[in-house]
Every structure is written in C-alpha cells, then in structure tokens.
C-alpha cells in the first residue's frame, strides 16, 4: 500500500498581528504553527485571529503513507507553494483534534516536486494500492523506461534495493540510473 489521500483543498499560512503563524485549511480548520526548543508543534485553534500578512496560500493534500519507498509511514501535509513545488509537513500523530489539541509536526526544509506528490498521492488507478504505482510504468513495454533524473542517490539506491540489483552499494548515481528499469 502507498499514499492514500485523506483530504485536499485550499490552505493559507498567515502571520498574525501578535506575530504568530496560523495555518488555515479550507477556512474551516485553524492551527497555530509553534516553534519550540524541541521542534515544531501544531496547536488546534479557531478563526479568531487578526491577520497581518499572508505568508503563503494554495492547494494542500493530506495523505497517509504505508510501505511507500518515497515517504515515511505516517501522515503528511503537502502545501503547494509554487506551481512546481510543495512544502512538506510530516505529522507523526496526525493533525490536532478537539481532544488532543497539540501535536508534533516535522517541518522539513526540503521542497518536494509537485509531480512526485501528485503521482504518489493522486496517481492513476486504485488510490492507495500497489496497482496505482505500476499502471503507468509500461508493464515491461519496450522503450518505456522510468525517468530517474530528479532522484537523489539515496532514492536511486532504494529503488535498486527493491529491484535487487547486485553491486548497488558500490555504484555511483549515474551507474544506479543505468541499471534501474
């Protein structure tokens, strides 16, 4: 099983006149993004905030992952911040709720390419199934090799491990690309 879309919509990240950062999902849910000495937390909030300025706004996806080689097995919140990139929030225990108003969030510094997020979250086929990830990979058709140009060496290594390519630990990035199907 791979990425399973739980929710999608529009978000706004804004700064309040009090200097706080607030994340609004669909103008229905509000969370304060709080930086602590031990990392970030999201705190369930309400709409009663005086906005000073919008930091970012756009489309979001909330997805849960299991056994996906690209993303950790836990909920992720992807915030589209340009036409081609998403910010990634990893939510080890999910979003805050009325019963549990504070939850740890890992705000990654990495930007994730939109096509990668779209593929893993909203790809063709059965959402959240193995079929989703193999439907458009040619099923062994000639001349339909996957494009690995945007992948890191670590990502290429993981793909090589999945395909049981011998000698992968000694290969550089270009050799890994060459041996992958």
C-alpha positions in Angstrom: 0.0 0.0 0.0 1.2 3.5 -0.8 -0.1 7.1 -0.4 -3.8 7.4 0.5 -5.4 10.8 0.0 -7.3 11.7 3.1 -8.2 15.3 2.3 -7.4 18.1 -0.1 -8.4 21.7 -0.5 -7.1 25.3 -0.1 -4.7 26.5 2.6 -3.5 29.8 3.8 -0.5 30.3 6.1 -0.5 33.8 7.6 1.2 35.9 10.3 -1.0 37.5 12.9 -0.6 41.0 14.4 0.6 39.2 17.5 3.4 37.6 15.5 2.0 34.0 15.4 1.9 31.8 12.3 -1.6 30.3 11.6 -2.3 27.6 9.1 -5.9 27.6 7.8 -7.3 24.6 5.9 -10.3 25.4 3.8 -11.1 28.3 6.1 -12.7 25.7 8.4 -9.7 24.5 10.5 -7.0 26.6 12.1 -3.7 25.6 13.6 -1.0 27.7 15.2 2.4 26.7 14.0 4.6 27.0 17.1 8.4 26.6 17.1 9.7 25.2 20.4 13.2 24.4 21.6 12.4 20.7 20.7 10.9 21.3 17.2 7.6 22.4 15.9 4.1 21.7 17.1 0.7 22.4 15.7 -2.0 23.7 18.1 -5.7 23.5 17.3 -7.1 27.0 17.1 -10.1 28.9 15.9 -10.8 31.6 13.3 -10.3 34.5 15.8 -7.0 35.8 14.5 -6.2 39.3 13.2 -4.1 38.7 10.0 -1.1 40.9 9.4 0.0 39.3 6.2 -0.3 36.2 4.1 2.9 34.1 4.1 1.7 31.5 1.6 -1.5 30.1 0.1 -2.5 27.5 -2.4 -3.6 23.9 -2.7 -2.9 21.2 0.0 -3.1 17.5 0.3 -3.3 15.5 3.5 -2.2 11.9 2.8 -1.3 8.8 4.8 1.6 6.6 3.7 2.3 2.9 4.2 5.1 1.0 2.6 5.8 3.8 0.1 9.6 3.9 -0.7 9.4 7.7 -1.1 7.7 8.8 2.1 7.7 7.8 5.7 4.8 5.6 7.0 2.8 8.4 8.6 0.5 11.3 7.6 2.0 14.1 5.5 0.6 17.5 4.8 1.8 18.9 1.5 1.4 22.7 1.0 1.8 23.8 -2.6 3.9 26.9 -2.6 4.7 27.3 -6.3 3.4 25.7 -9.4 6.1 23.0 -9.2 6.9 22.5 -5.5 5.3 21.6 -2.2 6.4 22.2 1.4 6.2 19.0 3.4 4.9 18.7 7.0 5.3 15.3 8.5 2.6 14.6 11.1 3.7 11.6 13.2 0.4 11.5 15.2 -1.8 13.3 12.6 -3.4 16.7 12.9 -4.5 18.1 16.3 -8.1 17.4 17.3 -10.5 18.8 19.8 -9.5 16.1 22.2 -5.7 16.3 21.6 -5.1 20.0 20.7 -1.3 19.8 20.4 0.6 17.5 18.0 4.2 17.4 17.0 4.9 18.3 13.4 8.2 17.9 11.4 8.6 20.9 9.1 11.1 19.7 6.5 13.4 22.1 4.8 13.1 20.1 1.6 10.7 21.1 -1.2 9.0 18.2 -2.9 8.3 18.4 -6.6 4.6 18.7 -7.5 4.7 15.8 -10.0 6.2 13.5 -7.4 3.5 14.4 -4.8 0.7 14.2 -7.4 1.9 10.8 -8.5 2.2 9.3 -5.0 -1.0 10.9 -3.6 -3.3 11.2 -6.6 -1.7 8.8 -9.2 -3.8 6.8 -11.7 -5.5 3.6 -10.8 -6.7 2.4 -7.4 -5.7 5.1 -4.8 -3.6 3.7 -2.1 -2.9 0.5 -3.8 0.1 -1.2 -5.5 -1.8 -1.0 -8.8 -1.6 2.7 -8.7 2.1 2.7 -9.0 2.5 0.1 -11.7 -0.3 1.1 -14.1 1.6 3.8 -15.9 5.1 2.2 -15.8 4.7 0.3 -19.0 4.3 -3.2 -17.6 7.6 -4.2 -19.3 6.9 -2.5 -22.6 9.9 -1.7 -24.7 11.2 1.8 -24.6 9.2 2.9 -21.6 12.0 3.4 -19.1 11.2 5.5 -16.0 12.9 8.9 -15.7 15.3 8.9 -12.8 16.9 12.3 -13.5 15.3 14.1 -10.5 16.1 11.4 -7.9 18.8 11.6 -5.3 21.5 8.9 -5.0 19.7 7.6 -1.8 16.4 7.4 -3.7 18.1 5.6 -6.6 19.7 3.2 -4.1 16.4 2.4 -2.5 14.9 1.7 -6.0 17.9 -0.6 -6.8 17.4 -2.4 -3.5 13.7 -3.0 -4.4 14.8 -4.4 -7.8 17.6 -6.5 -6.1 20.3 -5.0 -8.3 23.6 -6.6 -7.3 26.6 -4.3 -6.5 24.3 -1.3 -5.9 26.3 -0.3 -2.7 29.4 0.4 -4.8 27.6 2.2 -7.7 27.6 6.0 -8.1 24.4 7.9 -9.1 24.9 7.5 -12.8 25.6 3.8 -12.6 22.4 3.3 -10.5 20.3 5.2 -13.1 21.8 3.0 -15.8 20.9 -0.3 -14.0 17.4 0.6 -13.0 14.4 -0.5 -15.0 
